[in-house]
């Protein structure tokens, strides 16, 4: 494997649905959530392994 993407399932899945519901029910503006762009490569995988073992999301 050369590269893999770092995903944020909570921020990319639940928050958009929450935002839509708040817009429809409470007439609020949309949420703007920056999920960042992260890639795991051979150069930085050790940092990511440590976080994954701790259960950091």
Gaussian input, Z-matrix of N, CA and C with variables (Angstrom, degrees):
# hf/3-21g

backbone

0 1
 N
 C     1     B1
 C     2     B2     1     A1
 N     3     B3     2     A2     1     D1
 C     4     B4     3     A3     2     D2
 C     5     B5     4     A4     3     D3
 N     6     B6     5     A5     4     D4
 C     7     B7     6     A6     5     D5
 C     8     B8     7     A7     6     D6
 N     9     B9     8     A8     7     D7
 C    10    B10     9     A9     8     D8
 C    11    B11    10    A10     9     D9
 N    12    B12    11    A11    10    D10
 C    13    B13    12    A12    11    D11
 C    14    B14    13    A13    12    D12
 N    15    B15    14    A14    13    D13
 C    16    B16    15    A15    14    D14
 C    17    B17    16    A16    15    D15
 N    18    B18    17    A17    16    D16
 C    19    B19    18    A18    17    D17
 C    20    B20    19    A19    18    D18
 N    21    B21    20    A20    19    D19
 C    22    B22    21    A21    20    D20
 C    23    B23    22    A22    21    D21
 N    24    B24    23    A23    22    D22
 C    25    B25    24    A24    23    D23
 C    26    B26    25    A25    24    D24
 N    27    B27    26    A26    25    D25
 C    28    B28    27    A27    26    D26
 C    29    B29    28    A28    27    D27
 N    30    B30    29    A29    28    D28
 C    31    B31    30    A30    29    D29
 C    32    B32    31    A31    30    D30
 N    33    B33    32    A32    31    D31
 C    34    B34    33    A33    32    D32
 C    35    B35    34    A34    33    D33
 N    36    B36    35    A35    34    D34
 C    37    B37    36    A36    35    D35
 C    38    B38    37    A37    36    D36
 N    39    B39    38    A38    37    D37
 C    40    B40    39    A39    38    D38
 C    41    B41    40    A40    39    D39
 N    42    B42    41    A41    40    D40
 C    43    B43    42    A42    41    D41
 C    44    B44    43    A43    42    D42
 N    45    B45    44    A44    43    D43
 C    46    B46    45    A45    44    D44
 C    47    B47    46    A46    45    D45
 N    48    B48    47    A47    46    D46
 C    49    B49    48    A48    47    D47
 C    50    B50    49    A49    48    D48
 N    51    B51    50    A50    49    D49
 C    52    B52    51    A51    50    D50
 C    53    B53    52    A52    51    D51
 N    54    B54    53    A53    52    D52
 C    55    B55    54    A54    53    D53
 C    56    B56    55    A55    54    D54
 N    57    B57    56    A56    55    D55
 C    58    B58    57    A57    56    D56
 C    59    B59    58    A58    57    D57
 N    60    B60    59    A59    58    D58
 C    61    B61    60    A60    59    D59
 C    62    B62    61    A61    60    D60
 N    63    B63    62    A62    61    D61
 C    64    B64    63    A63    62    D62
 C    65    B65    64    A64    63    D63
 N    66    B66    65    A65    64    D64
 C    67    B67    66    A66    65    D65
 C    68    B68    67    A67    66    D66
 N    69    B69    68    A68    67    D67
 C    70    B70    69    A69    68    D68
 C    71    B71    70    A70    69    D69
 N    72    B72    71    A71    70    D70
 C    73    B73    72    A72    71    D71
 C    74    B74    73    A73    72    D72
 N    75    B75    74    A74    73    D73
 C    76    B76    75    A75    74    D74
 C    77    B77    76    A76    75    D75
 N    78    B78    77    A77    76    D76
 C    79    B79    78    A78    77    D77
 C    80    B80    79    A79    78    D78
 N    81    B81    80    A80    79    D79
 C    82    B82    81    A81    80    D80
 C    83    B83    82    A82    81    D81
 N    84    B84    83    A83    82    D82
 C    85    B85    84    A84    83    D83
 C    86    B86    85    A85    84    D84
 N    87    B87    86    A86    85    D85
 C    88    B88    87    A87    86    D86
 C    89    B89    88    A88    87    D87
 N    90    B90    89    A89    88    D88
 C    91    B91    90    A90    89    D89
 C    92    B92    91    A91    90    D90
 N    93    B93    92    A92    91    D91
 C    94    B94    93    A93    92    D92
 C    95    B95    94    A94    93    D93
 N    96    B96    95    A95    94    D94
 C    97    B97    96    A96    95    D95
 C    98    B98    97    A97    96    D96
 N    99    B99    98    A98    97    D97
 C   100   B100    99    A99    98    D98
 C   101   B101   100   A100    99    D99
 N   102   B102   101   A101   100   D100
 C   103   B103   102   A102   101   D101
 C   104   B104   103   A103   102   D102
 N   105   B105   104   A104   103   D103
 C   106   B106   105   A105   104   D104
 C   107   B107   106   A106   105   D105
 N   108   B108   107   A107   106   D106
 C   109   B109   108   A108   107   D107
 C   110   B110   109   A109   108   D108
 N   111   B111   110   A110   109   D109
 C   112   B112   111   A111   110   D110
 C   113   B113   112   A112   111   D111
 N   114   B114   113   A113   112   D112
 C   115   B115   114   A114   113   D113
 C   116   B116   115   A115   114   D114
 N   117   B117   116   A116   115   D115
 C   118   B118   117   A117   116   D116
 C   119   B119   118   A118   117   D117
 N   120   B120   119   A119   118   D118
 C   121   B121   120   A120   119   D119
 C   122   B122   121   A121   120   D120
 N   123   B123   122   A122   121   D121
 C   124   B124   123   A123   122   D122
 C   125   B125   124   A124   123   D123
 N   126   B126   125   A125   124   D124
 C   127   B127   126   A126   125   D125
 C   128   B128   127   A127   126   D126
 N   129   B129   128   A128   127   D127
 C   130   B130   129   A129   128   D128
 C   131   B131   130   A130   129   D129
 N   132   B132   131   A131   130   D130
 C   133   B133   132   A132   131   D131
 C   134   B134   133   A133   132   D132
 N   135   B135   134   A134   133   D133
 C   136   B136   135   A135   134   D134
 C   137   B137   136   A136   135   D135
 N   138   B138   137   A137   136   D136
 C   139   B139   138   A138   137   D137
 C   140   B140   139   A139   138   D138
 N   141   B141   140   A140   139   D139
 C   142   B142   141   A141   140   D140
 C   143   B143   142   A142   141   D141
 N   144   B144   143   A143   142   D142
 C   145   B145   144   A144   143   D143
 C   146   B146   145   A145   144   D144
 N   147   B147   146   A146   145   D145
 C   148   B148   147   A147   146   D146
 C   149   B149   148   A148   147   D147
 N   150   B150   149   A149   148   D148
 C   151   B151   150   A150   149   D149
 C   152   B152   151   A151   150   D150
 N   153   B153   152   A152   151   D151
 C   154   B154   153   A153   152   D152
 C   155   B155   154   A154   153   D153
 N   156   B156   155   A155   154   D154
 C   157   B157   156   A156   155   D155
 C   158   B158   157   A157   156   D156
 N   159   B159   158   A158   157   D157
 C   160   B160   159   A159   158   D158
 C   161   B161   160   A160   159   D159
 N   162   B162   161   A161   160   D160
 C   163   B163   162   A162   161   D161
 C   164   B164   163   A163   162   D162
 N   165   B165   164   A164   163   D163
 C   166   B166   165   A165   164   D164
 C   167   B167   166   A166   165   D165
 N   168   B168   167   A167   166   D166
 C   169   B169   168   A168   167   D167
 C   170   B170   169   A169   168   D168

   B1=1.4257
   B2=1.5261
   B3=1.3048
   B4=1.4686
   B5=1.5198
   B6=1.3221
   B7=1.4576
   B8=1.5349
   B9=1.3017
   B10=1.4602
   B11=1.5251
   B12=1.3010
   B13=1.4674
   B14=1.5160
   B15=1.3123
   B16=1.4537
   B17=1.5174
   B18=1.3153
   B19=1.4611
   B20=1.5247
   B21=1.3150
   B22=1.4566
   B23=1.5304
   B24=1.3433
   B25=1.4595
   B26=1.5253
   B27=1.3237
   B28=1.4689
   B29=1.5183
   B30=1.3256
   B31=1.4567
   B32=1.5286
   B33=1.3039
   B34=1.4607
   B35=1.5257
   B36=1.3273
   B37=1.4573
   B38=1.5117
   B39=1.3316
   B40=1.4626
   B41=1.5228
   B42=1.3220
   B43=1.4622
   B44=1.5343
   B45=1.3400
   B46=1.4712
   B47=1.5348
   B48=1.3270
   B49=1.4650
   B50=1.5246
   B51=1.3273
   B52=1.4589
   B53=1.5308
   B54=1.3166
   B55=1.4562
   B56=1.5246
   B57=1.3134
   B58=1.4599
   B59=1.5244
   B60=1.3211
   B61=1.4642
   B62=1.5232
   B63=1.3292
   B64=1.4644
   B65=1.5305
   B66=1.3135
   B67=1.4681
   B68=1.5222
   B69=1.3264
   B70=1.4652
   B71=1.5260
   B72=1.3363
   B73=1.4592
   B74=1.5278
   B75=1.3435
   B76=1.4594
   B77=1.5309
   B78=1.3379
   B79=1.4758
   B80=1.5352
   B81=1.3311
   B82=1.4640
   B83=1.5143
   B84=1.3159
   B85=1.4559
   B86=1.5215
   B87=1.3105
   B88=1.4618
   B89=1.5251
   B90=1.3249
   B91=1.4589
   B92=1.5248
   B93=1.2988
   B94=1.4564
   B95=1.5159
   B96=1.3272
   B97=1.4550
   B98=1.5249
   B99=1.3118
   B100=1.4599
   B101=1.5229
   B102=1.3235
   B103=1.4632
   B104=1.5168
   B105=1.3272
   B106=1.4615
   B107=1.5110
   B108=1.2788
   B109=1.4630
   B110=1.5166
   B111=1.3035
   B112=1.4574
   B113=1.5121
   B114=1.2955
   B115=1.4521
   B116=1.5156
   B117=1.3023
   B118=1.4556
   B119=1.5230
   B120=1.3235
   B121=1.4599
   B122=1.5256
   B123=1.3002
   B124=1.4666
   B125=1.5268
   B126=1.3156
   B127=1.4601
   B128=1.5279
   B129=1.3340
   B130=1.4554
   B131=1.5284
   B132=1.3154
   B133=1.4612
   B134=1.5205
   B135=1.3201
   B136=1.4675
   B137=1.5268
   B138=1.3122
   B139=1.4667
   B140=1.5220
   B141=1.3150
   B142=1.4588
   B143=1.5234
   B144=1.3262
   B145=1.4659
   B146=1.5228
   B147=1.3219
   B148=1.4641
   B149=1.5304
   B150=1.3124
   B151=1.4645
   B152=1.5218
   B153=1.3146
   B154=1.4696
   B155=1.5273
   B156=1.3098
   B157=1.4718
   B158=1.5191
   B159=1.3251
   B160=1.4611
   B161=1.5137
   B162=1.3209
   B163=1.4547
   B164=1.5167
   B165=1.3253
   B166=1.4642
   B167=1.5222
   B168=1.3355
   B169=1.4586
   B170=1.4744
   A1=107.73
   A2=116.46
   A3=121.48
   A4=112.05
   A5=117.07
   A6=119.91
   A7=109.69
   A8=115.80
   A9=121.06
   A10=108.05
   A11=117.19
   A12=120.91
   A13=110.10
   A14=116.19
   A15=123.32
   A16=107.45
   A17=117.23
   A18=121.90
   A19=110.79
   A20=116.30
   A21=124.30
   A22=107.90
   A23=118.15
   A24=119.53
   A25=114.45
   A26=118.44
   A27=120.35
   A28=109.99
   A29=115.81
   A30=119.70
   A31=112.33
   A32=117.84
   A33=120.50
   A34=112.77
   A35=117.57
   A36=120.10
   A37=113.67
   A38=116.09
   A39=120.12
   A40=112.47
   A41=117.52
   A42=120.25
   A43=114.03
   A44=119.88
   A45=118.12
   A46=112.60
   A47=117.16
   A48=120.47
   A49=109.69
   A50=116.86
   A51=120.92
   A52=110.74
   A53=116.15
   A54=121.12
   A55=111.15
   A56=117.04
   A57=121.03
   A58=111.57
   A59=116.23
   A60=119.69
   A61=111.21
   A62=117.23
   A63=120.36
   A64=111.20
   A65=116.87
   A66=119.87
   A67=110.68
   A68=116.13
   A69=120.04
   A70=112.57
   A71=117.16
   A72=120.68
   A73=112.29
   A74=116.40
   A75=119.89
   A76=113.83
   A77=115.92
   A78=121.38
   A79=112.44
   A80=116.82
   A81=121.61
   A82=110.04
   A83=115.89
   A84=120.54
   A85=109.97
   A86=117.26
   A87=120.57
   A88=111.95
   A89=115.63
   A90=121.43
   A91=109.06
   A92=116.28
   A93=121.65
   A94=107.23
   A95=116.85
   A96=121.81
   A97=108.95
   A98=116.19
   A99=121.05
   A100=108.54
   A101=116.55
   A102=119.84
   A103=111.93
   A104=116.61
   A105=119.98
   A106=112.38
   A107=114.50
   A108=120.67
   A109=106.92
   A110=116.10
   A111=119.41
   A112=111.32
   A113=116.13
   A114=121.09
   A115=109.29
   A116=115.73
   A117=121.71
   A118=107.03
   A119=115.61
   A120=121.33
   A121=109.46
   A122=115.60
   A123=120.11
   A124=111.15
   A125=117.69
   A126=121.10
   A127=113.34
   A128=118.14
   A129=119.18
   A130=114.95
   A131=118.62
   A132=120.26
   A133=113.21
   A134=118.49
   A135=120.17
   A136=111.19
   A137=117.33
   A138=120.62
   A139=110.85
   A140=116.40
   A141=120.97
   A142=110.96
   A143=118.02
   A144=121.67
   A145=110.06
   A146=117.23
   A147=120.91
   A148=110.73
   A149=117.63
   A150=120.99
   A151=111.36
   A152=117.17
   A153=121.42
   A154=110.78
   A155=117.11
   A156=120.62
   A157=111.71
   A158=117.18
   A159=121.69
   A160=111.51
   A161=117.31
   A162=121.86
   A163=112.76
   A164=116.49
   A165=120.60
   A166=109.01
   A167=115.96
   A168=120.63
   A169=109.69
   D1=135.15
   D2=179.36
   D3=-99.39
   D4=-38.54
   D5=-177.14
   D6=-155.22
   D7=149.62
   D8=173.90
   D9=-140.58
   D10=156.65
   D11=-177.81
   D12=-92.75
   D13=142.85
   D14=174.79
   D15=-90.49
   D16=113.77
   D17=-175.51
   D18=-100.29
   D19=155.05
   D20=176.16
   D21=-123.74
   D22=78.89
   D23=-172.34
   D24=-59.64
   D25=-37.05
   D26=179.69
   D27=-65.71
   D28=-46.90
   D29=-177.66
   D30=-71.72
   D31=-28.63
   D32=-177.07
   D33=-95.18
   D34=-11.00
   D35=-177.87
   D36=-114.62
   D37=-59.39
   D38=-175.14
   D39=-73.47
   D40=-46.15
   D41=-174.96
   D42=-61.33
   D43=-38.05
   D44=175.38
   D45=-63.21
   D46=-37.39
   D47=178.05
   D48=-67.76
   D49=-43.14
   D50=176.78
   D51=-59.50
   D52=-44.79
   D53=179.38
   D54=-59.75
   D55=-45.75
   D56=179.57
   D57=-61.70
   D58=-44.02
   D59=179.30
   D60=-63.24
   D61=-41.66
   D62=179.05
   D63=-66.06
   D64=-33.67
   D65=177.37
   D66=-67.20
   D67=-43.53
   D68=-177.40
   D69=-72.61
   D70=-42.47
   D71=-174.22
   D72=-84.39
   D73=-46.22
   D74=-172.59
   D75=-106.88
   D76=1.71
   D77=179.64
   D78=59.22
   D79=32.25
   D80=176.67
   D81=-82.10
   D82=161.45
   D83=174.72
   D84=-74.97
   D85=163.16
   D86=-178.68
   D87=-68.76
   D88=149.22
   D89=174.37
   D90=-73.96
   D91=145.91
   D92=174.64
   D93=-118.63
   D94=102.33
   D95=-176.09
   D96=-114.71
   D97=116.20
   D98=177.54
   D99=-84.63
   D100=107.94
   D101=-179.50
   D102=-86.49
   D103=-2.64
   D104=176.75
   D105=71.41
   D106=168.90
   D107=176.26
   D108=-121.97
   D109=114.92
   D110=-179.09
   D111=-130.56
   D112=135.37
   D113=176.62
   D114=-128.86
   D115=138.70
   D116=177.03
   D117=-97.09
   D118=123.18
   D119=-179.64
   D120=-125.29
   D121=178.18
   D122=177.64
   D123=-63.47
   D124=-22.35
   D125=-178.88
   D126=-81.08
   D127=-28.11
   D128=-174.71
   D129=-123.04
   D130=10.34
   D131=-174.74
   D132=-64.84
   D133=-29.34
   D134=-178.69
   D135=-64.92
   D136=-37.56
   D137=177.22
   D138=-64.56
   D139=-39.17
   D140=-178.21
   D141=-71.93
   D142=-37.29
   D143=178.86
   D144=-59.85
   D145=-44.19
   D146=179.85
   D147=-60.69
   D148=-42.58
   D149=178.92
   D150=-67.64
   D151=-40.95
   D152=-179.21
   D153=-64.47
   D154=-38.09
   D155=178.85
   D156=-67.67
   D157=-27.61
   D158=177.33
   D159=-82.81
   D160=-11.53
   D161=-178.89
   D162=81.87
   D163=20.65
   D164=179.63
   D165=-72.96
   D166=135.84
   D167=179.31
   D168=-109.38

